[in-house]
Amino acid sequence: MDFFSIKEVREAVTFYNNERPHMSLDGMTPAEATLCKGEIRKMWCSYREKALKNLMI
């Protein structure tokens, strides 16, 4: 995607954070996810996250 002004970048970031649901956030927008408490149910497997959890055990 090409941007030709700061306004276009701001609009894209606003859309991405407030209107576009993310599969990795269980269908929430990033703005909605920041309001959640606890762990968010993911629709994918993070091998990095699994490895970090195993280190803490």
N, CA, C and O atoms as a GROMACS GRO file, in nm:
protein
  228
    1MET      N    1   0.084  -0.117   0.000
    1MET     CA    2   0.000   0.000   0.000
    1MET      C    3   0.089   0.124   0.000
    1MET      O    4   0.185   0.132   0.076
    2ASP      N    5   0.056   0.216  -0.083
    2ASP     CA    6   0.130   0.342  -0.091
    2ASP      C    7   0.050   0.453  -0.024
    2ASP      O    8  -0.071   0.463  -0.043
    3PHE      N    9   0.118   0.535   0.052
    3PHE     CA   10   0.055   0.650   0.116
    3PHE      C   11   0.115   0.776   0.057
    3PHE      O   12   0.235   0.782   0.028
    4PHE      N   13   0.030   0.876   0.038
    4PHE     CA   14   0.076   1.000  -0.022
    4PHE      C   15   0.066   1.119   0.072
    4PHE      O   16   0.101   1.232   0.036
    5SER      N   17   0.018   1.093   0.194
    5SER     CA   18   0.013   1.200   0.294
    5SER      C   19   0.004   1.137   0.434
    5SER      O   20  -0.030   1.020   0.450
    6ILE      N   21   0.036   1.218   0.532
    6ILE     CA   22   0.025   1.176   0.671
    6ILE      C   23  -0.122   1.146   0.704
    6ILE      O   24  -0.150   1.054   0.780
    7LYS      N   25  -0.213   1.220   0.648
    7LYS     CA   26  -0.356   1.198   0.670
    7LYS      C   27  -0.395   1.057   0.627
    7LYS      O   28  -0.469   0.990   0.699
    8GLU      N   29  -0.347   1.012   0.513
    8GLU     CA   30  -0.378   0.877   0.465
    8GLU      C   31  -0.322   0.770   0.560
    8GLU      O   32  -0.387   0.669   0.585
    9VAL      N   33  -0.203   0.794   0.612
    9VAL     CA   34  -0.144   0.700   0.708
    9VAL      C   35  -0.229   0.694   0.834
    9VAL      O   36  -0.260   0.586   0.884
   10ARG      N   37  -0.267   0.808   0.886
   10ARG     CA   38  -0.350   0.813   1.007
   10ARG      C   39  -0.483   0.742   0.986
   10ARG      O   40  -0.530   0.670   1.075
   11GLU      N   41  -0.546   0.761   0.871
   11GLU     CA   42  -0.672   0.695   0.841
   11GLU      C   43  -0.655   0.543   0.835
   11GLU      O   44  -0.740   0.469   0.884
   12ALA      N   45  -0.546   0.498   0.776
   12ALA     CA   46  -0.520   0.354   0.767
   12ALA      C   47  -0.496   0.294   0.905
   12ALA      O   48  -0.546   0.185   0.934
   13VAL      N   49  -0.420   0.362   0.989
   13VAL     CA   50  -0.393   0.314   1.124
   13VAL      C   51  -0.522   0.311   1.206
   13VAL      O   52  -0.546   0.216   1.281
   14THR      N   53  -0.604   0.414   1.193
   14THR     CA   54  -0.732   0.420   1.264
   14THR      C   55  -0.820   0.303   1.221
   14THR      O   56  -0.882   0.238   1.305
   15PHE      N   57  -0.828   0.278   1.092
   15PHE     CA   58  -0.907   0.165   1.042
   15PHE      C   59  -0.853   0.034   1.098
   15PHE      O   60  -0.930  -0.050   1.147
   16TYR      N   61  -0.722   0.015   1.090
   16TYR     CA   62  -0.658  -0.109   1.135
   16TYR      C   63  -0.684  -0.135   1.284
   16TYR      O   64  -0.711  -0.248   1.323
   17ASN      N   65  -0.676  -0.031   1.365
   17ASN     CA   66  -0.690  -0.047   1.510
   17ASN      C   67  -0.833  -0.046   1.561
   17ASN      O   68  -0.862  -0.104   1.666
   18ASN      N   69  -0.924   0.018   1.488
   18ASN     CA   70  -1.059   0.037   1.542
   18ASN      C   71  -1.172  -0.030   1.464
   18ASN      O   72  -1.281  -0.047   1.519
   19GLU      N   73  -1.148  -0.067   1.340
   19GLU     CA   74  -1.257  -0.121   1.260
   19GLU      C   75  -1.232  -0.261   1.206
   19GLU      O   76  -1.327  -0.336   1.184
   20ARG      N   77  -1.108  -0.297   1.184
   20ARG     CA   78  -1.075  -0.424   1.121
   20ARG      C   79  -1.060  -0.534   1.226
   20ARG      O   80  -0.968  -0.528   1.307
   21PRO      N   81  -1.149  -0.635   1.226
   21PRO     CA   82  -1.132  -0.745   1.320
   21PRO      C   83  -1.010  -0.830   1.282
   21PRO      O   84  -0.980  -0.847   1.164
   22HIS      N   85  -0.943  -0.881   1.383
   22HIS     CA   86  -0.822  -0.961   1.361
   22HIS      C   87  -0.846  -1.105   1.404
   22HIS      O   88  -0.893  -1.129   1.515
   23MET      N   89  -0.816  -1.199   1.318
   23MET     CA   90  -0.834  -1.339   1.350
   23MET      C   91  -0.750  -1.377   1.472
   23MET      O   92  -0.792  -1.458   1.554
   24SER      N   93  -0.632  -1.320   1.482
   24SER     CA   94  -0.544  -1.354   1.593
   24SER      C   95  -0.593  -1.297   1.726
   24SER      O   96  -0.540  -1.332   1.831
   25LEU      N   97  -0.693  -1.211   1.723
   25LEU     CA   98  -0.750  -1.154   1.845
   25LEU      C   99  -0.893  -1.202   1.867
   25LEU      O  100  -0.974  -1.132   1.927
   26ASP      N  101  -0.923  -1.322   1.819
   26ASP     CA  102  -1.055  -1.382   1.833
   26ASP      C  103  -1.164  -1.293   1.773
   26ASP      O  104  -1.273  -1.282   1.829
   27GLY      N  105  -1.134  -1.230   1.662
   27GLY     CA  106  -1.232  -1.148   1.591
   27GLY      C  107  -1.251  -1.008   1.645
   27GLY      O  108  -1.339  -0.935   1.600
   28MET      N  109  -1.170  -0.970   1.741
   28MET     CA  110  -1.180  -0.835   1.797
   28MET      C  111  -1.086  -0.741   1.722
   28MET      O  112  -0.992  -0.786   1.654
   29THR      N  113  -1.111  -0.613   1.735
   29THR     CA  114  -1.016  -0.514   1.684
   29THR      C  115  -0.908  -0.496   1.791
   29THR      O  116  -0.931  -0.531   1.907
   30PRO      N  117  -0.792  -0.443   1.755
   30PRO     CA  118  -0.691  -0.416   1.858
   30PRO      C  119  -0.743  -0.325   1.969
   30PRO      O  120  -0.708  -0.344   2.085
   31ALA      N  121  -0.826  -0.228   1.934
   31ALA     CA  122  -0.882  -0.139   2.036
   31ALA      C  123  -0.969  -0.216   2.135
   31ALA      O  124  -0.963  -0.191   2.255
   32GLU      N  125  -1.049  -0.312   2.086
   32GLU     CA  126  -1.131  -0.394   2.175
   32GLU      C  127  -1.044  -0.486   2.260
   32GLU      O  128  -1.071  -0.505   2.379
   33ALA      N  129  -0.941  -0.541   2.201
   33ALA     CA  130  -0.854  -0.635   2.272
   33ALA      C  131  -0.781  -0.567   2.387
   33ALA      O  132  -0.754  -0.632   2.488
   34THR      N  133  -0.748  -0.441   2.374
   34THR     CA  134  -0.678  -0.372   2.483
   34THR      C  135  -0.766  -0.357   2.607
   34THR      O  136  -0.715  -0.338   2.717
   35LEU      N  137  -0.898  -0.364   2.589
   35LEU     CA  138  -0.990  -0.350   2.701
   35LEU      C  139  -1.012  -0.482   2.775
   35LEU      O  140  -1.069  -0.484   2.884
   36CYS      N  141  -0.969  -0.593   2.715
   36CYS     CA  142  -0.989  -0.726   2.775
   36CYS      C  143  -0.892  -0.749   2.889
   36CYS      O  144  -0.779  -0.699   2.890
   37LYS      N  145  -0.938  -0.826   2.985
   37LYS     CA  146  -0.853  -0.867   3.095
   37LYS      C  147  -0.824  -1.016   3.077
   37LYS      O  148  -0.910  -1.091   3.032
   38GLY      N  149  -0.704  -1.056   3.112
   38GLY     CA  150  -0.668  -1.196   3.098
   38GLY      C  151  -0.620  -1.230   2.957
   38GLY      O  152  -0.593  -1.142   2.875
   39GLU      N  153  -0.611  -1.359   2.932
   39GLU     CA  154  -0.557  -1.407   2.806
   39GLU      C  155  -0.666  -1.408   2.699
   39GLU      O  156  -0.780  -1.446   2.726
   40ILE      N  157  -0.631  -1.369   2.579
   40ILE     CA  158  -0.725  -1.368   2.467
   40ILE      C  159  -0.716  -1.503   2.395
   40ILE      O  160  -0.606  -1.551   2.365
   41ARG      N  161  -0.832  -1.563   2.367
   41ARG     CA  162  -0.835  -1.689   2.295
   41ARG      C  163  -0.785  -1.666   2.153
   41ARG      O  164  -0.838  -1.582   2.080
   42LYS      N  165  -0.685  -1.740   2.116
   42LYS     CA  166  -0.625  -1.723   1.983
   42LYS      C  167  -0.679  -1.828   1.887
   42LYS      O  168  -0.715  -1.938   1.928
   43MET      N  169  -0.683  -1.793   1.761
   43MET     CA  170  -0.729  -1.884   1.658
   43MET      C  171  -0.611  -1.952   1.589
   43MET      O  172  -0.630  -2.021   1.489
   44TRP      N  173  -0.492  -1.934   1.641
   44TRP     CA  174  -0.371  -1.991   1.582
   44TRP      C  175  -0.276  -2.030   1.693
   44TRP      O  176  -0.295  -1.992   1.809
   45CYS      N  177  -0.176  -2.106   1.659
   45CYS     CA  178  -0.080  -2.157   1.757
   45CYS      C  179   0.050  -2.077   1.748
   45CYS      O  180   0.109  -2.065   1.641
   46SER      N  181   0.094  -2.024   1.860
   46SER     CA  182   0.221  -1.952   1.866
   46SER      C  183   0.325  -2.043   1.930
   46SER      O  184   0.323  -2.065   2.051
   47TYR      N  185   0.415  -2.094   1.849
   47TYR     CA  186   0.519  -2.182   1.901
   47TYR      C  187   0.614  -2.105   1.993
   47TYR      O  188   0.667  -2.163   2.088
   48ARG      N  189   0.637  -1.980   1.966
   48ARG     CA  190   0.721  -1.896   2.052
   48ARG      C  191   0.658  -1.883   2.189
   48ARG      O  192   0.725  -1.897   2.292
   49GLU      N  193   0.527  -1.855   2.190
   49GLU     CA  194   0.456  -1.839   2.317
   49GLU      C  195   0.457  -1.970   2.397
   49GLU      O  196   0.476  -1.968   2.518
   50LYS      N  197   0.438  -2.082   2.329
   50LYS     CA  198   0.443  -2.213   2.397
   50LYS      C  199   0.580  -2.235   2.460
   50LYS      O  200   0.590  -2.280   2.574
   51ALA      N  201   0.684  -2.204   2.386
   51ALA     CA  202   0.820  -2.223   2.437
   51ALA      C  203   0.845  -2.135   2.559
   51ALA      O  204   0.908  -2.180   2.656
   52LEU      N  205   0.798  -2.011   2.557
   52LEU     CA  206   0.816  -1.920   2.671
   52LEU      C  207   0.740  -1.970   2.793
   52LEU      O  208   0.790  -1.962   2.905
   53LYS      N  209   0.618  -2.021   2.772
   53LYS     CA  210   0.541  -2.074   2.884
   53LYS      C  211   0.610  -2.195   2.944
   53LYS      O  212   0.610  -2.212   3.066
   54ASN      N  213   0.669  -2.280   2.861
   54ASN     CA  214   0.738  -2.399   2.909
   54ASN      C  215   0.863  -2.362   2.990
   54ASN      O  216   0.902  -2.436   3.081
   55LEU      N  217   0.925  -2.250   2.959
   55LEU     CA  218   1.041  -2.206   3.035
   55LEU      C  219   1.003  -2.164   3.176
   55LEU      O  220   1.083  -2.177   3.269
   56MET      N  221   0.880  -2.114   3.192
   56MET     CA  222   0.835  -2.066   3.322
   56MET      C  223   0.791  -2.180   3.413
   56MET      O  224   0.781  -2.161   3.534
   57ILE      N  225   0.765  -2.296   3.358
   57ILE     CA  226   0.716  -2.410   3.438
   57ILE      C  227   0.828  -2.471   3.517
   57ILE      O  228   0.805  -2.568   3.590
   0.00000   0.00000   0.00000
